Amino acid sequence: MKIVLVNNNKIQRTLSMAEQIAANLQSRGIIVEVDNGENPVASFAEVDSIIVLGGDGTIVRAARQHLDINVPILGVNMGTVGFLSNLEADELDQYLDRFLQKDYHIDERMMLEVEILRDRQTVSRLYGLNEACVQSHEAHLIDLDMRIAGEGYGNYRADGLIIATPTGSTGYSLSCGGPIVDPQLESFIITPIASYLLAQRPLVISAGKDLCLKLVNGTDTFISMDGQVKVELKKNDTIIIKRAGTKLKLVNLKPRDFFATVDSRLKRNKDG
């Protein structure tokens, strides 16, 4: 058995915990590969699963960087909010045997695939778990035309536009006025940032309908994936957003109610 251990060097206590977990797993004859975010390994052969130590940002990074191996990911919360984590740090010892025996359920989460076209040529292809966001470095107004499943929808004039997954609905989209969406659904949540038109409100549509955005106008505009990867855009660039062919597989050792978790996590974040 081989396990990838992902940790976040910005959270100091993950370093010592990663060492302890690695030693524990290796004592059981398990091969451990470590990804600390500084020198991520591009590909792992014959990996069985991934353990992520950190907050939601670390899980989002792992989901994107290790998308190609498509194995179950166990999130261990060592951050602040931890929507995506299934266990708290002090619970891992209690559940580790069940995890190694694969005595768990899998929660599948939809991911995004984004293709950027310039002069009808693909210049970049990106993947993300939470959202794609188009905006200006200087918070200038941008102008985007959008088509849904090939049909014209309209024009967005705003400081930016967020296309979120249900998983990402509790992130940046929520802070900009978007709805919280059950992650068992597969949909796009379209949320404008400071729209110039008061009538433009968040929109939820089926993920079976591809989106096409065209940058009509915008200064120093870029697209970001999960707030972690950025690609600069030029006027008349086209952005195709679709449901990715691969889903994130989250390990569920300790079932919990999604909406109760949202309520408790948001309150904890506020009070903490």
C-alpha positions as CSV (number, residue, x, y, z in Angstrom):
1,M,0.0,0.0,0.0
2,K,1.2,3.5,-0.8
3,I,-0.3,6.7,0.7
4,V,0.5,10.3,-0.2
5,L,0.7,12.6,2.9
6,V,-0.1,16.2,2.0
7,N,0.7,18.9,4.6
8,N,0.7,22.7,4.8
9,N,4.0,24.2,5.9
10,K,2.3,27.4,6.8
11,I,0.6,25.6,9.7
12,Q,3.5,24.8,11.9
13,R,1.9,22.0,13.8
14,T,1.3,20.0,10.6
15,L,5.0,19.4,10.3
16,S,5.4,17.4,13.5
17,M,2.1,15.6,13.0
18,A,3.1,14.6,9.4
19,E,6.3,13.1,10.8
20,Q,4.3,11.1,13.4
21,I,1.8,9.8,10.9
22,A,4.5,8.9,8.4
23,A,6.3,7.0,11.1
24,N,3.1,5.2,12.1
25,L,2.2,4.2,8.6
26,Q,5.8,3.1,7.7
27,S,5.8,0.9,10.8
28,R,2.9,-0.9,9.3
29,G,4.8,-1.5,6.1
30,I,3.0,1.3,4.2
31,I,5.0,3.4,1.7
32,V,4.6,7.1,2.3
33,E,5.1,9.9,-0.2
34,V,5.1,13.5,1.2
35,D,3.8,16.5,-0.6
36,N,4.5,19.7,1.4
37,G,3.4,22.1,-1.3
38,E,6.9,23.4,-2.0
39,N,8.0,20.6,-4.4
40,P,4.9,18.7,-5.3
41,V,5.4,15.4,-7.1
42,A,3.8,15.6,-10.5
43,S,2.7,11.9,-10.6
44,F,2.5,9.0,-8.1
45,A,2.5,5.4,-9.3
46,E,0.1,2.9,-7.7
47,V,-1.1,5.3,-4.9
48,D,-4.0,4.0,-2.9
49,S,-5.1,7.1,-1.1
50,I,-4.2,10.6,0.1
51,I,-4.3,12.1,3.7
52,V,-4.4,15.8,3.8
53,L,-3.3,17.7,6.9
54,G,-4.4,21.3,6.9
55,G,-7.4,23.5,6.1
56,D,-9.7,23.6,3.1
57,G,-7.1,25.4,1.0
58,T,-4.8,22.5,1.4
59,I,-7.5,20.0,0.3
60,V,-8.4,22.2,-2.6
61,R,-4.7,22.2,-3.7
62,A,-4.4,18.4,-3.3
63,A,-7.6,17.8,-5.3
64,R,-6.3,19.9,-8.2
65,Q,-2.7,18.7,-8.2
66,H,-3.4,15.1,-7.7
67,L,-6.5,14.9,-10.0
68,D,-4.8,12.6,-12.4
69,I,-4.4,9.7,-9.8
70,N,-8.1,10.0,-8.8
71,V,-7.9,8.2,-5.4
72,P,-9.8,8.8,-2.1
73,I,-8.7,11.8,-0.1
74,L,-9.1,12.0,3.7
75,G,-9.1,15.6,5.0
76,V,-7.8,16.1,8.6
77,N,-8.7,19.6,9.7
78,M,-5.9,21.7,11.1
79,G,-7.1,25.0,9.8
80,T,-9.9,27.4,10.7
81,V,-13.1,26.4,9.0
82,G,-12.7,22.9,7.6
83,F,-15.8,22.4,5.4
84,L,-14.1,19.7,3.4
85,S,-12.4,17.9,6.3
86,N,-14.0,14.7,7.7
87,L,-11.9,14.5,10.8
88,E,-10.3,16.8,13.4
89,A,-6.7,16.4,14.1
90,D,-7.3,14.7,17.5
91,E,-9.6,12.1,15.9
92,L,-7.1,10.6,13.4
93,D,-5.7,7.9,15.7
94,Q,-9.3,6.8,16.5
95,Y,-10.2,6.3,12.8
96,L,-6.9,5.4,11.2
97,D,-7.4,1.6,11.3
98,R,-10.8,1.9,9.6
99,F,-9.2,4.2,7.0
100,L,-6.5,1.7,6.2
101,Q,-9.1,-1.1,6.0
102,K,-11.1,1.1,3.5
103,D,-14.1,0.9,5.9
104,Y,-15.6,4.2,4.8
105,H,-18.0,5.8,2.3
106,I,-17.0,8.0,-0.6
107,D,-18.5,11.5,-1.1
108,E,-18.0,12.5,-4.7
109,R,-17.6,16.2,-5.5
110,M,-18.0,17.8,-8.9
111,M,-14.9,19.7,-10.2
112,L,-14.5,22.4,-12.9
113,E,-12.6,22.2,-16.2
114,V,-11.7,25.6,-17.7
115,E,-10.4,26.1,-21.2
116,I,-9.0,29.5,-22.3
117,L,-9.1,30.2,-26.1
118,R,-7.2,33.0,-27.8
119,D,-7.6,33.5,-31.5
120,R,-9.4,30.1,-31.5
121,Q,-6.3,28.4,-30.0
122,T,-6.3,26.8,-26.6
123,V,-3.7,28.7,-24.4
124,S,-4.5,27.1,-21.1
125,R,-6.6,24.4,-19.5
126,L,-7.3,24.6,-15.7
127,Y,-9.0,22.5,-13.1
128,G,-10.5,23.5,-9.8
129,L,-12.8,22.3,-7.0
130,N,-14.3,25.5,-5.6
131,E,-14.6,28.2,-8.3
132,A,-13.3,30.0,-11.3
133,C,-13.2,33.8,-10.9
134,V,-12.7,36.4,-13.6
135,Q,-11.7,39.9,-12.3
136,S,-9.2,42.8,-12.7
137,H,-6.0,43.2,-10.7
138,E,-7.0,46.8,-10.1
139,A,-10.7,46.1,-9.3
140,H,-11.7,47.8,-12.5
141,L,-15.1,47.1,-14.2
142,I,-14.9,44.2,-16.6
143,D,-17.4,43.4,-19.4
144,L,-18.2,39.7,-20.1
145,D,-20.7,38.1,-22.6
146,M,-22.0,34.8,-21.4
147,R,-23.6,31.9,-23.4
148,I,-25.3,29.0,-21.6
149,A,-25.3,25.7,-23.6
150,G,-24.6,27.7,-26.8
151,E,-27.5,30.1,-26.2
152,G,-26.9,33.8,-25.5
153,Y,-27.7,34.8,-22.0
154,G,-26.5,38.3,-21.6
155,N,-23.8,40.7,-20.6
156,Y,-22.2,41.0,-17.2
157,R,-20.6,44.4,-16.2
158,A,-19.1,44.0,-12.8
159,D,-15.9,44.0,-10.8
160,G,-15.8,40.3,-11.5
161,L,-17.7,37.1,-12.0
162,I,-17.5,33.9,-10.0
163,I,-18.5,30.4,-11.4
164,A,-18.6,28.1,-8.4
165,T,-19.4,24.5,-7.8
166,P,-21.7,23.4,-5.0
167,T,-18.6,22.6,-3.0
168,G,-17.4,26.1,-3.6
169,S,-20.7,27.7,-2.8
170,T,-19.6,28.1,0.9
171,G,-16.5,30.0,-0.2
172,Y,-15.9,33.2,-2.2
173,S,-19.3,32.9,-3.9
174,L,-21.0,33.0,-0.5
175,S,-19.1,36.1,0.6
176,C,-20.3,37.9,-2.6
177,G,-23.9,37.1,-1.9
178,G,-24.2,33.7,-3.6
179,P,-26.4,30.9,-2.2
180,I,-25.3,27.8,-0.3
181,V,-25.9,24.8,-2.5
182,D,-26.1,21.1,-1.4
183,P,-22.8,19.5,-2.6
184,Q,-24.7,16.4,-3.8
185,L,-26.1,18.5,-6.6
186,E,-24.2,19.2,-9.8
187,S,-24.6,22.8,-10.8
188,F,-22.8,26.0,-11.6
189,I,-23.4,28.9,-9.3
190,I,-22.9,32.2,-11.2
191,T,-22.3,35.1,-8.8
192,P,-21.4,38.6,-10.0
193,I,-19.0,40.7,-7.9
194,A,-20.4,44.3,-7.4
195,S,-22.5,44.2,-10.5
196,Y,-23.1,47.5,-12.3
197,L,-26.7,46.4,-13.0
198,L,-28.9,45.9,-9.9
199,A,-31.0,43.4,-11.7
200,Q,-28.1,40.9,-12.0
201,R,-28.4,38.4,-9.2
202,P,-26.7,35.0,-8.5
203,L,-27.9,32.2,-10.9
204,V,-27.8,28.4,-10.4
205,I,-27.9,26.3,-13.5
206,S,-27.3,22.6,-14.4
207,A,-23.7,21.5,-14.7
208,G,-24.8,19.7,-17.9
209,K,-24.9,23.0,-19.7
210,D,-21.4,24.3,-20.6
211,L,-20.7,28.0,-20.1
212,C,-18.9,30.3,-22.6
213,L,-17.6,33.6,-21.4
214,K,-16.0,36.2,-23.8
215,L,-14.0,39.1,-22.4
216,V,-15.4,42.1,-24.2
217,N,-13.5,44.6,-22.2
218,G,-11.3,44.7,-19.2
219,T,-8.0,46.1,-17.9
220,D,-5.4,43.8,-16.4
221,T,-7.9,41.0,-16.3
222,F,-7.2,37.5,-15.1
223,I,-8.9,34.2,-14.2
224,S,-8.1,32.4,-11.0
225,M,-8.9,28.8,-10.0
226,D,-9.7,28.3,-6.3
227,G,-7.7,31.5,-5.6
228,Q,-4.5,29.5,-6.1
229,V,-3.8,29.5,-9.8
230,K,-4.0,32.6,-12.0
231,V,-3.8,33.1,-15.8
232,E,-3.8,36.5,-17.5
233,L,-6.5,37.3,-20.0
234,K,-6.6,39.5,-23.1
235,K,-9.5,41.3,-24.7
236,N,-11.7,38.9,-26.8
237,D,-10.4,35.8,-25.0
238,T,-13.0,33.0,-24.7
239,I,-13.4,31.0,-21.6
240,I,-15.2,27.6,-21.7
241,I,-16.3,26.2,-18.4
242,K,-17.6,22.7,-18.0
243,R,-18.0,19.9,-15.5
244,A,-14.7,18.0,-15.2
245,G,-14.7,14.4,-16.3
246,T,-13.1,13.4,-12.9
247,K,-14.7,14.0,-9.5
248,L,-13.0,14.5,-6.1
249,K,-13.4,11.4,-3.9
250,L,-13.7,12.5,-0.3
251,V,-13.3,9.9,2.4
252,N,-16.3,9.8,4.8
253,L,-15.5,8.0,8.0
254,K,-17.7,10.1,10.2
255,P,-21.0,10.9,8.5
256,R,-22.4,14.4,9.3
257,D,-25.2,16.6,8.2
258,F,-24.0,19.1,5.6
259,F,-26.3,22.0,6.6
260,A,-25.6,21.5,10.3
261,T,-21.9,21.5,9.5
262,V,-22.3,24.7,7.5
263,D,-24.0,26.3,10.4
264,S,-21.5,25.2,13.0
265,R,-18.4,26.0,10.9
266,L,-19.6,29.5,10.0
267,K,-20.4,30.2,13.6
268,R,-17.0,28.8,14.7
269,N,-15.2,30.9,12.1
270,K,-17.1,34.0,13.3
271,D,-16.5,33.4,17.0
272,G,-12.9,32.2,16.5
